[in-house]
């Protein structure tokens, strides 16, 4: 498993941790929300490598590798049963799955965790 990046507004020097511990102060539903919180505070957060690079480029945040192995998270799509046989909907689901698989491979993860 690859290590996930951590984005920090703090110094680009060595991250401020000597032992692994955490204090969760906020949980958000999206990487974008996490990026906004990181950008406007002294907090750190876990986001995907691709998203971390974009956040760092746009905000000046610093990216650090997490000093621990993290599991790959499964991603799933859900839709109403009535759309199962809809050709346009099948095409859209396939496109979304392909993008997610490509993104997962770019981050060094296995694309078999993408369920369509």
N, C-alpha and C positions, 0 to 999 in steps of 0.2 A: 504494500500500500504506500502511496505517496503521502507526503506531509502536506497538509493544507496551509495556505498562506494566512498570515495574520496581518491586518492593516492597522497602523498606528499613526497618530498625529505626533507622537513623541519623537525624540531624537533618532536619527538614522543610525546611530551607534548601537552598541549591544542592547537588545531589549531588556527591560527591567524585570527580570525574573531570575531567581536563583533556584527555586524549587517549584515544581508544578503545583499551582493552586489557583483558584479562581473565586471571584465573587460576582455572581450574575446580577446585574442591576436592571437589565431590560431584555426582553425577548421580543423579536419582531418577526413578521411573517415573510419578509422578502429580503434579499441581499441589497436591494436598492434602499430600503428603509434603514438597514444597518449601515450602509455607506453614508447616508445623510447624518446619522447619529455620530458616527466616527469623525466625520468631517467637522462637525460643530462642537466637539468636546475633546476631552483628554482620554476618552475611553478607547479600548481596543475591541476588535471583533473578528470573528471567523467568517470568511466568505470564500468563494471559489477563486482559483488562481486567475482566471480570465477577468473576473469582476474586480479582483484586487489590483490588477495591472491598470485597468481603466480608472479606478478610483485614485490610484497614486498619480497617474498622468494628469488627471483633471484637478486634483486638490493639493498635491504636494505631500500627501500622506506617505508613510514608509511601509514597505512590505517586508515581513519577516516570516521565515518558515517556522511552523509550530514544532516544538521539540518533542513530539509524540506522534505515534502512528494513529491515524483516525480511520474508521471504517468508511467504505463507500456507501453513500446513501442511495436507496432505490428511488427512482422517479417514476411516477405513474400518470397516465391520462385517464380521465373519466368523462363519460358522456351519457346522454339519455339513450335508452334502448332503441327508441324510434329512429335514431341516427345510425344504427349499426350498418344498415344496408344502403345508406345514402352515399352515392359515389363521390360527391363533392366533399362530404364529411370524411370519408375514408381517405381521400387524397390529402386533406388538411391534416388529419392525424398522422399520416405517413410523413408529411413534411416536418411536422413538429418533432416527431421521433427522430428523424434523420438529423435535424439540427442539434437536438439534445445529445445524440450519440457522438456527433462530431465534436461538440463542446467537451463531452466527457473524455474522449480520446485525447483532445488537446491538453486537458488537465492531467493526463497520465492515468486516468481511471479506466475501468472496464466498462464497455458500453452494454454489457449484458444486464446491467442494473436498470436499464431503460425499458419500461413496459409500455406497450402501445395497445 
